[in-house]
Amino acid sequence: MSEVYQGSCLCGVVGYELTTSPKAVSHCHCSQCRKGHGAAFASYGSVPQSALRILRGSASIKSFVSSESVLREFCSECGSTLFWSRSQGEFADWVSIALGTLDTPFLPEKQKHVHTDSAAPWYISSNPCISGGRPPFPLAPMVAPSHE
């Protein structure tokens, strides 16, 4: 029996469930994913489209065609990035889920960073494959609060 994963947008208007565990977990550093997430990278896991069921708020899901074959979907109420999918090609019957929207705990067996050549110049990782060999930010010293 496979586990069911629940997810929702920030405001809770959109709710969904996955009837299978997300596969192909990746952290994408391309500029479109960075802009869509407003972050250094976007974390997604993919499922067959038949494994995604919208439980509520389908009228609040809006879409944006970000390139010739990619459709990105988000909540029109709070702006949460939810899904992206391809309209053509080998994986046209799969949908990628923004992992930050999962409400059910999920631990992937494998994950990878992709398009690291497009990583944000301000993002510095201790992973040299992502940071281009730049050193990580130094940690600021911990300072105990003063009780004066």
C-alpha positions as CSV (number, residue, x, y, z in Angstrom):
1,M,0.0,0.0,0.0
2,S,1.5,3.4,-0.9
3,E,1.4,6.4,1.4
4,V,-0.9,9.3,0.5
5,Y,0.8,12.7,0.7
6,Q,-1.2,15.9,1.5
7,G,-0.3,19.4,0.4
8,S,-1.6,22.9,0.3
9,C,-0.8,26.5,-0.6
10,L,0.2,29.1,2.0
11,C,-3.4,30.4,2.5
12,G,-4.9,26.9,2.5
13,V,-7.4,27.6,-0.3
14,V,-5.8,25.0,-2.5
15,G,-5.4,21.5,-1.2
16,Y,-4.2,18.4,-3.0
17,E,-3.0,14.9,-2.4
18,L,-0.5,12.6,-4.1
19,T,-1.3,8.9,-4.3
20,T,2.3,8.0,-4.7
21,S,5.7,9.2,-3.4
22,P,7.3,12.0,-5.4
23,K,10.2,10.8,-7.6
24,A,13.1,12.6,-9.4
25,V,13.5,15.0,-6.5
26,S,15.6,18.0,-7.6
27,H,16.6,21.4,-6.5
28,C,16.7,23.6,-9.7
29,H,18.9,26.6,-9.9
30,C,17.7,27.9,-13.3
31,S,16.6,31.5,-13.4
32,Q,12.9,30.6,-14.1
33,C,12.7,28.4,-11.0
34,R,14.5,31.0,-8.9
35,K,12.1,33.7,-10.1
36,G,9.1,31.5,-9.6
37,H,10.1,30.6,-6.1
38,G,11.7,33.9,-5.1
39,A,14.6,31.8,-3.7
40,A,18.1,30.5,-4.5
41,F,16.6,27.4,-6.0
42,A,13.2,25.5,-6.3
43,S,12.7,22.1,-4.9
44,Y,10.4,19.7,-6.8
45,G,9.4,16.1,-6.9
46,S,7.5,14.5,-9.8
47,V,4.5,12.2,-9.9
48,P,2.4,10.9,-12.8
49,Q,-0.4,13.4,-13.4
50,S,-2.9,10.6,-12.5
51,A,-1.4,10.6,-9.0
52,L,-2.3,14.2,-8.2
53,R,-5.7,14.9,-7.0
54,I,-6.9,18.5,-6.3
55,L,-9.1,18.3,-3.1
56,R,-10.2,21.9,-3.0
57,G,-9.6,25.3,-4.6
58,S,-9.2,24.2,-8.2
59,A,-10.8,27.6,-9.3
60,S,-7.9,29.4,-7.5
61,I,-5.2,27.6,-9.4
62,K,-3.9,29.8,-12.1
63,S,-1.3,29.0,-14.7
64,F,1.5,30.7,-16.6
65,V,3.2,29.4,-19.7
66,S,6.9,30.1,-18.8
67,S,8.4,28.6,-22.0
68,E,7.2,26.8,-25.1
69,S,6.5,23.5,-23.3
70,V,6.3,24.4,-19.6
71,L,3.2,25.3,-17.6
72,R,3.6,26.6,-14.1
73,E,0.7,26.7,-11.7
74,F,0.2,28.7,-8.6
75,C,-2.5,29.8,-6.1
76,S,-4.1,33.1,-7.3
77,E,-5.1,34.0,-3.7
78,C,-1.6,33.8,-1.9
79,G,0.8,33.3,-4.9
80,S,2.2,30.0,-3.7
81,T,4.0,28.1,-6.4
82,L,2.4,24.7,-6.6
83,F,3.2,22.7,-9.7
84,W,4.8,22.7,-13.1
85,S,4.5,20.3,-16.0
86,R,5.6,19.8,-19.6
87,S,3.1,20.0,-22.5
88,Q,5.2,17.8,-24.7
89,G,8.0,15.3,-24.7
90,E,8.9,12.2,-22.7
91,F,7.5,13.4,-19.3
92,A,4.3,15.2,-20.6
93,D,2.2,12.9,-18.4
94,W,4.1,13.8,-15.2
95,V,3.7,16.9,-12.9
96,S,6.3,18.3,-10.6
97,I,5.2,19.3,-7.1
98,A,6.7,22.2,-5.2
99,L,8.0,20.2,-2.2
100,G,7.6,23.2,0.2
101,T,3.8,22.8,-0.2
102,L,3.7,19.3,1.2
103,D,2.0,19.0,4.6
104,T,2.8,15.3,5.0
105,P,6.5,14.6,5.9
106,F,8.5,13.4,3.0
107,L,12.1,12.1,2.9
108,P,13.3,11.4,-0.6
109,E,15.6,8.4,-1.2
110,K,17.7,10.4,-3.6
111,Q,17.9,14.1,-4.6
112,K,20.1,16.3,-6.8
113,H,20.8,19.9,-7.6
114,V,20.3,20.8,-11.3
115,H,21.3,23.8,-13.5
116,T,23.9,24.7,-10.9
117,D,25.7,26.6,-13.7
118,S,22.8,29.1,-13.4
119,A,23.0,29.4,-9.6
120,A,22.3,32.8,-8.1
121,P,25.6,34.7,-7.6
122,W,24.6,35.6,-4.1
123,Y,23.9,32.0,-3.1
124,I,27.0,30.4,-1.6
125,S,26.9,26.7,-0.7
126,S,29.5,24.5,1.1
127,N,28.9,22.1,-1.9
128,P,31.6,23.0,-4.4
129,C,29.4,21.6,-7.2
130,I,26.9,24.4,-6.6
131,S,29.1,27.2,-5.3
132,G,31.6,27.1,-8.1
133,G,34.3,26.6,-5.5
134,R,33.5,29.8,-3.6
135,P,33.9,29.4,0.2
136,P,30.7,29.3,2.3
137,F,29.8,32.3,4.3
138,P,31.6,32.5,7.6
139,L,29.4,31.8,10.6
140,A,28.8,34.9,12.8
141,P,29.9,34.4,16.3
142,M,27.2,33.6,18.8
143,V,26.7,36.4,21.3
144,A,24.8,35.9,24.5
145,P,22.1,38.6,25.1
146,S,23.0,41.2,27.6
147,H,20.9,41.3,30.8
148,E,21.8,44.9,31.7
